[in-house]
């Protein structure tokens, strides 16, 4: 593992929010483009295709997963360049995610909020988001992409402990 995990878990009325944060020395519009433009998401998560917009569904390829599967991703809200809320359903269950961006003093903070109904599986989910966000950082910096094996299972105890506290 190259660094300790950075996520935090916040209880909510309906479950918990797993929040991961990264800060970039870049304008908010540039970071927004990194998380919304298909050619840029392809560098760290996977490309997407379709007619994007609130209430619509696009297809996203999980390019760094085994067999590089495609999945439907529903766009619940899009308030460029500050908020993108999406949801998906797959074999693991329902995924409800928000990307929240804010800018101050030439830096943009990105918060990935995973709205969880339960903390079951957080030991696998948390390291996955740490990995993908570090993939985003590396892609933006032109650095070598990280290896998933550096995140899981090494970070699993941290996230399991978050769910217990």
N, C-alpha and C positions, 0 to 999 in steps of 0.2 A: 504494500500500500504506500502510495507516495505522499499522502497527507491525511490528516484525520477528517472524518465526515463533518459537515457543517450544518446539517438540517436541524430543524426544531419541530416539535409536535405540540399543537395547541388543541385542547379539547373544545368541541363545539356542541351545540344542542342536539345535533344529529350524528355525531361521531367524533372525528378529529381532522385537523388540517395539518398535513405534513408540508413544511415550508422549507424550500431550498433557495438560497440567495447567492447571486454572483454579481460583481461590480466590474464595469468596463470603463476604460478611458475612451469614451466615444459618445457622439451625440445619440440621443434617444432614437432618432429616425434610422440610424445605421444599425443599432442593435435590433430594432423592430424588423428591419429588413432581414436580418440573420435568422429570425424566428418565424417569418411569414412568407418569404420568397422561396419558391421551390428549388431553384438552383443553389440557394444558400443553405436551406435545410438539408439538402442532399449531402452536404459536406460533413454533417455531424449527427443527423438522425435518419433522414431519408427524404427523397423527393415526394411531392404530392401532385395530384392532377385533379382537375375538375373546375367547376365554376364556384369559386370561394365567395362567401358572404354570410352574414348572420342568417341563421335558419336553414342553411344549406349543408350538404354533406360532400366532402371530398374524399378521395382515396389517397392514403399515405403508405408508402413503402417503408417498412422498418429495415433499412438497408444494412444495419449492423447486428441484426439478429440472425440466428440460424435459418436457413432457407429464405431469407429476405422476404417475409410475408407482406402482403398488402392488407390494409384494414380500412374500414369506413370510419371517418372522423367527422362528427357533427359540429358545426360552428354555432355555439350557443350565443355568443356575443363577440363583437369586434368593435373596439373603440380605439382606432389607430391614433397615435402610436403608444397607447398606454395600457390597453387591456385586451386580452384574447382569452375567451372561455370556450373550451371544447369538451366533448364527451364521446365516449366510444364504449362498445360492448364487445367482449371477446370471451374466450374460454375461461379466463381468469376472473371475469365479472365485469362490472361497470366501472369505467374510469371517468372521473370528473376533474378537469384540470383548468387552472387559470395561470396565465402569464401576465404579471403586473410589472410595468416599467415606470420608473421615475428618473428624472435627471436633475442634477445639481452640480454646480462648479465643474462642468466639463466631464462629469462621470454619470453613467447610467447604471442604475441598480435594476436587476431583473430578479423578480421573485416568482418561482414556480410553486404554485399551491396545488397540492393533490388533496382533494376533498375525499376523505375516507369515511365510509359507513362504519367500518370496523378496523381495528389495527391488525387483524389477522393477515399474515403474509408481509408485514412491514419490514421484516428482516431481509426479504428479497426485493421489495419495492424500493426501499430507501437507497440501497447501494446502486440500483439501476439508474435512479435519477441523478445521483452523484456522478456516475459514469457519463451519462448523456450531457449533463451540464459542463463537465470537464471536456467532453468532446467539442461542445460549442466554443469554449474558451480556446482550445487548441486550434480549431478550424479558423477562428477569427484571427489568432496570432500567427497562423501559418506554421504551427509547431507540429511535432509528431503526435498522432492520435494516441490516447491512452489505451491500455489493455484492460478488458473487463475483469480478468483474473486478479488485477490489483485492487478491485473493489469488492468482489464477492468471491469467497465468503468472508474476507477480512473485515468488512464493515458490518456484517450481520449482527454481531453482539451489540454494537452501539445502537442500532435501530430497534432491536428486541428490547433493550433496556429502556429506550424512550417510551415504549408502549407500556412498560410496567410502572414507571414513575407516576 
